[in-house]
Amino acid sequence: MNILVRAVITGFGLKLGSEVAKRIAERFSRDEDADAKEEKRDSAEEDDMMPSELTTDGPAA
């Protein structure tokens, strides 16, 4: 019986620790994700500034 109680407590502790680690990882990864999204948005804005009709025919006469 003592072993069963220890196993249950250990399992609960491991599950709780896992959930805490996930929350901490999410909190720290959000900062990196926000930076990546900002860089992606900035590059998309630069792409919008480029002429949309580029051809390989050469300059128009």
C-alpha positions as CSV (number, residue, x, y, z in Angstrom):
1,M,0.0,0.0,0.0
2,N,2.9,2.3,0.9
3,I,4.4,1.8,-2.6
4,L,1.1,2.6,-4.3
5,V,0.8,5.8,-2.4
6,R,4.3,6.8,-3.3
7,A,3.7,6.0,-7.0
8,V,0.6,8.1,-7.1
9,I,2.3,11.0,-5.4
10,T,5.3,10.7,-7.7
11,G,3.1,10.6,-10.8
12,F,1.2,13.6,-9.6
13,G,4.5,15.5,-9.0
14,L,5.8,14.6,-12.4
15,K,2.6,15.7,-14.1
16,L,2.6,19.0,-12.2
17,G,6.2,19.6,-13.0
18,S,5.6,18.9,-16.7
19,E,2.7,21.4,-16.8
20,V,4.8,24.1,-15.0
21,A,7.7,23.5,-17.5
22,K,5.3,23.9,-20.5
23,R,3.9,27.2,-19.1
24,I,7.4,28.5,-18.6
25,A,8.5,27.4,-22.1
26,E,5.4,29.2,-23.6
27,R,6.2,32.4,-21.7
28,F,9.8,32.5,-23.0
29,S,9.0,31.4,-26.5
30,R,6.3,34.0,-26.9
31,D,9.0,36.7,-26.9
32,E,10.9,34.9,-29.7
33,D,7.7,34.3,-31.6
34,A,6.8,38.0,-31.4
35,D,10.2,39.0,-32.7
36,A,9.9,36.5,-35.6
37,K,6.4,37.8,-36.5
38,E,7.6,41.4,-36.4
39,E,10.5,40.6,-38.7
40,K,8.2,38.7,-41.1
41,R,5.8,41.7,-41.1
42,D,8.6,44.1,-41.8
43,S,9.9,42.0,-44.8
44,A,6.3,41.8,-46.1
45,E,6.1,45.6,-46.0
46,E,9.3,45.9,-47.9
47,D,8.0,43.4,-50.5
48,D,4.9,45.6,-51.0
49,M,7.2,48.5,-51.9
50,M,8.7,46.6,-54.8
51,P,7.1,47.1,-58.3
52,S,4.7,44.3,-58.9
53,E,5.1,44.1,-62.7
54,L,8.7,42.9,-63.2
55,T,9.5,41.5,-66.6
56,T,12.6,40.0,-68.2
57,D,11.8,41.6,-71.6
58,G,14.1,44.5,-70.9
59,P,13.3,48.2,-70.8
60,A,10.3,49.5,-72.7
61,A,11.2,51.8,-75.6
